[in-house]
Amino acid sequence: MPKNKPVYVELDMAADMETLWKYTQHPEEHEKWDLRFTEISYLPRGYGEEVQRFKYATRIGFGLYISGTGETAATVRRASGERTSVLKFGSDHPLSLIRTGGGYWRYVPHASGVTFITKYDYQTRFGPFGRWFDRLLFRPLIGWATAWSFDRLRLWIERDRHPAVSFTMTWIHYFAVLLTSLIWGYGGLVPKIWFAHAGELAILQGLGIFHGWERPVLFALGVLEIAFAAAVWIWHRSAAVYWLNMALVAALTAGAALGQADVLIAPFSPAVLCAATIGLGCIAWGTAKDLPNAGNCLRKAPSSRRASGDPAAKEGIRGNSNAVDL
């Protein structure tokens, strides 16, 4: 099985070095924005000890936590102002896929802020199953979580949006998007394609403009509604999708009223569904601005970065069992 590539994330932030350093090096700040950790705390340092040991825990649901320990192996300050914090970590928890690992955070100042970079790798447990699970699911997921967390940190620094607010707004947004998409998908698939409902056909017949083509038209409307359901999910950050959502819902409701006016006073009236769909669309639209987005981060080191070397390699920190002993 080919070796998995290390996780790499890079993001430019309009931040001063000291603020970014504080939010990433102080555990009480770090745990607020990093999706990968629920709790982080430093362990007491011995006299004259340069290495800072820490412990961490991650909530995985159902009241369960995965815990581990690690240490900051080195902090390098260069004349250019660049800083590097090199880490190694590991877990003896029986549910932890990660056995040992290592990596770094790199802070590269520039005229408009700081480029914040991380690169890390780890060794898994559970044998071949663990390696395949890591390759197919866990590594892509933890890479996404790292990138999403970096962008949440950027919003905290640049827009003063607290990470907890970003998290809440993200859930509200995606829940509203999901419901809006489900309404369109269900309305297109079930009553128009799977079960061509007599009521839907009656509305088309009542319009009096299709003359025997009602069933093909109903099927075509179903396909279009399913396509729009997918569009809502794909382009959920675009205002145009929600304007179109309002226009289409209003048009379909008006068409229903013209074809069979009695439906407006029937139980589960299209007017009520229209209002609910528009309302959910407005919630999704209103929460779409300034959401954390993993896509804002680079996930592969540019050639200039690769040429500048790997701080973890220089410090001898590697994500393998031989180099890490926690």
C-alpha positions in Angstrom: 0.0 0.0 0.0 1.5 3.4 -1.0 2.5 5.7 1.9 0.0 8.4 2.6 1.0 12.0 2.1 1.3 14.3 5.2 -1.4 16.7 5.9 -0.5 20.2 4.6 -2.5 23.4 5.1 -1.5 27.0 4.3 -3.5 30.2 4.7 -2.7 33.9 4.5 -4.1 36.0 7.4 -4.3 39.8 7.8 -2.9 39.4 11.3 0.1 40.6 13.3 2.5 38.0 14.5 1.8 38.4 18.2 -2.0 38.0 17.9 -1.6 34.9 15.7 1.0 33.5 18.1 -1.3 34.1 21.1 -4.3 32.4 19.5 -2.3 29.4 18.4 0.2 28.9 21.2 -2.1 29.5 24.3 -4.2 26.4 24.9 -7.2 28.3 26.2 -7.4 30.2 22.8 -6.3 27.3 20.6 -9.1 25.0 21.7 -11.7 27.6 20.8 -11.0 27.5 17.1 -9.5 24.1 16.3 -12.2 21.6 15.4 -9.8 18.7 16.0 -9.6 19.3 19.8 -12.1 19.8 22.6 -9.7 20.4 25.4 -6.0 21.3 25.4 -3.9 22.0 28.5 -0.2 22.4 29.3 1.5 20.2 31.8 3.8 21.6 34.5 7.4 22.3 33.3 10.4 21.2 35.2 13.1 23.7 36.2 15.1 24.8 33.2 13.1 22.5 30.9 12.6 24.0 27.4 10.2 21.3 26.2 6.5 22.1 26.9 4.4 19.0 27.4 0.6 19.1 26.9 -2.4 16.8 27.0 -5.5 17.0 24.7 -8.9 15.4 24.4 -11.3 15.2 21.5 -15.1 14.5 21.9 -16.2 11.9 19.5 -19.9 11.7 20.5 -22.0 9.6 22.9 -20.1 11.0 25.9 -16.8 9.5 24.6 -13.4 11.3 24.4 -10.1 10.3 22.8 -7.2 11.6 24.8 -3.5 12.0 24.1 -0.3 13.8 25.1 2.3 15.7 23.2 5.1 18.2 23.5 6.4 21.3 21.8 9.8 20.2 20.8 11.2 23.5 19.6 10.4 27.1 18.8 12.7 28.8 16.2 12.9 32.5 15.7 14.8 33.7 12.7 16.1 37.2 11.7 13.4 37.4 9.1 10.7 37.3 11.8 9.6 33.8 10.8 8.7 31.5 13.7 8.3 27.7 13.8 6.7 25.6 16.5 7.5 21.9 16.1 5.3 19.3 17.8 5.1 15.6 18.4 2.0 13.9 19.8 0.5 10.5 20.4 -2.2 8.6 22.1 -2.6 5.3 24.1 -6.3 5.5 24.0 -7.8 2.2 22.7 -10.2 4.1 20.3 -7.5 6.4 18.8 -6.6 5.7 15.2 -3.5 7.9 15.7 -0.7 6.1 17.5 2.1 8.7 17.2 2.8 11.7 15.0 4.7 14.9 14.5 4.7 18.1 12.6 5.0 21.9 12.8 3.3 25.2 12.7 5.1 27.8 10.6 4.5 31.6 10.7 5.9 33.5 7.8 5.4 37.3 8.0 4.8 39.4 5.0 3.7 43.0 4.1 0.0 42.4 4.7 0.0 39.9 7.5 1.3 36.3 8.2 1.1 33.1 6.3 0.1 30.4 8.7 1.3 26.9 7.7 1.0 23.4 9.2 2.4 20.1 8.0 2.0 16.9 10.0 2.0 13.1 9.7 1.2 10.2 11.9 1.3 6.5 12.3 -2.0 4.5 12.8 -2.9 1.5 14.8 -5.3 -1.4 14.0 -3.0 -2.8 11.3 -4.1 -2.9 7.6 -7.6 -1.9 8.5 -6.4 1.2 10.2 -4.2 2.1 7.3 -7.0 1.7 4.8 -9.5 3.5 7.0 -7.0 6.4 7.4 -6.4 6.6 3.6 -10.0 6.5 2.5 -11.8 8.5 5.2 -9.9 9.7 8.3 -7.0 11.5 6.6 -9.2 13.4 4.2 -11.5 14.3 7.0 -8.8 15.5 9.4 -7.2 17.5 6.6 -10.5 19.2 5.9 -11.0 19.8 9.6 -7.6 21.4 9.8 -8.2 23.7 6.9 -11.8 24.6 8.1 -10.3 25.5 11.5 -7.6 27.7 10.0 -10.3 29.7 8.1 -12.3 29.9 11.3 -9.2 31.3 13.1 -8.8 33.8 10.2 -12.3 35.1 10.6 -11.8 35.5 14.3 -8.7 37.6 13.7 -9.8 39.5 10.6 -13.5 39.9 11.2 -13.7 39.6 15.0 -16.2 36.7 14.6 -15.7 34.5 17.6 -15.2 30.8 16.7 -18.3 29.8 18.7 -20.4 32.1 16.5 -18.8 30.8 13.4 -19.7 27.2 14.5 -23.3 28.1 15.3 -23.8 30.0 12.1 -22.4 27.1 10.1 -24.8 24.7 11.6 -27.8 27.0 11.0 -26.7 27.7 7.4 -26.2 24.1 6.4 -29.4 22.9 8.2 -31.4 25.5 6.3 -29.7 24.6 3.0 -30.4 20.9 3.6 -34.1 21.5 4.3 -34.5 23.8 1.3 -32.7 21.2 -0.9 -34.9 18.4 0.5 -38.1 20.3 -0.1 -37.2 20.8 -3.8 -35.9 17.3 -4.2 -38.9 15.6 -2.6 -41.3 17.9 -4.5 -39.7 16.9 -7.8 -39.1 13.2 -7.2 -42.1 11.9 -5.2 -45.3 13.6 -6.5 -44.0 14.3 -10.0 -41.9 11.3 -11.0 -42.3 8.3 -8.7 -46.0 8.8 -8.1 -47.5 11.2 -10.7 -50.1 12.6 -8.3 -53.6 13.2 -9.5 -53.7 16.6 -7.8 -50.6 17.7 -9.6 -52.0 16.6 -13.0 -55.3 18.3 -12.2 -53.5 21.6 -11.6 -51.8 21.3 -15.0 -55.0 20.4 -16.7 -56.7 23.3 -15.0 -54.2 25.7 -16.6 -55.5 24.5 -20.0 -52.3 25.2 -21.9 -50.7 21.7 -22.3 -53.6 19.8 -23.9 -52.7 16.1 -23.3 -49.0 16.8 -22.5 -49.6 17.1 -18.8 -47.8 13.9 -17.8 -44.6 14.7 -19.8 -44.7 18.3 -18.5 -45.1 17.0 -14.9 -42.1 14.7 -15.4 -40.0 17.6 -16.8 -41.0 19.8 -13.8 -39.9 17.1 -11.5 -36.5 16.8 -13.2 -36.1 20.6 -13.0 -37.0 20.6 -9.3 -34.5 17.9 -8.6 -31.8 19.8 -10.5 -32.6 22.9 -8.5 -32.3 20.9 -5.3 -28.8 20.0 -6.3 -28.0 23.6 -7.3 -29.1 24.9 -3.9 -26.6 22.5 -2.3 -23.8 23.1 -4.7 -24.0 26.9 -4.8 -25.3 27.5 -1.3 -23.1 30.5 -0.8 -24.5 32.4 -3.8 -27.2 35.0 -3.4 -28.5 34.2 -6.9 -29.6 30.7 -5.8 -31.9 32.3 -3.1 -33.3 34.9 -5.4 -34.1 32.1 -7.8 -35.6 30.0 -5.0 -38.0 32.8 -4.2 -38.9 33.4 -7.8 -39.5 29.7 -8.6 -41.5 29.1 -5.4 -43.7 32.1 -6.1 -44.2 31.0 -9.8 -45.2 27.4 -8.8 -47.6 28.6 -6.1 -49.2 31.1 -8.6 -49.5 28.3 -11.1 -51.2 26.1 -8.6 -53.7 28.8 -7.7 -54.5 29.5 -11.4 -54.9 25.8 -12.2 -57.0 24.8 -9.1 -57.7 27.7 -6.7 -59.1 25.3 -4.0 -55.6 24.1 -3.2 -54.9 27.3 -1.4 -57.4 26.5 1.3 -56.7 22.8 1.5 -54.7 21.2 4.3 -50.9 21.6 3.7 -51.7 24.4 1.3 -49.0 25.3 -1.3 -49.0 28.8 0.1 -47.8 27.5 3.5 -45.1 25.4 1.7 -44.2 28.5 -0.3 -43.7 30.6 2.8 -41.6 27.9 4.5 -39.4 27.4 1.5 -38.8 31.1 1.1 -38.1 31.5 4.8 -35.6 28.7 4.9 -33.9 30.2 1.8 -33.7 33.5 3.5 -32.1 31.9 6.6 -29.5 30.1 4.4 -28.8 33.3 2.5 -28.5 35.4 5.7 -26.0 33.0 7.3 -23.9 32.4 4.1 -21.6 35.4 4.6 -18.3 34.9 6.3 -18.6 31.2 7.0 -15.4 29.2 7.5 -14.4 27.6 4.2 -11.7 24.9 4.0 -11.5 25.7 0.3 -9.8 29.0 1.2 -6.6 27.2 2.2 -3.8 25.7 0.1 -3.6 22.0 0.6 -0.3 21.4 -1.2 2.9 23.3 -0.6 3.9 25.7 -3.4 7.3 24.9 -5.0 8.8 27.9 -3.2 7.8 26.4 0.2 9.1 23.0 -0.7 12.5 24.5 -1.8 12.8 26.3 1.6 12.9 23.0 3.5 10.9 21.3 6.2 11.3 22.6 9.7 10.2 19.3 11.1 12.9 17.5 9.3 15.5 20.0 10.6 14.4 19.4 14.2 14.2 15.6 13.8 10.5 15.4 14.4 8.8 12.8 12.3 5.4 11.2 12.4 6.7 7.7 13.0 7.2 5.4 15.9 11.0 5.5 15.8 11.2 9.3 16.2 8.4 9.9 18.6 8.5 8.5 22.1 5.7 10.0 24.3 
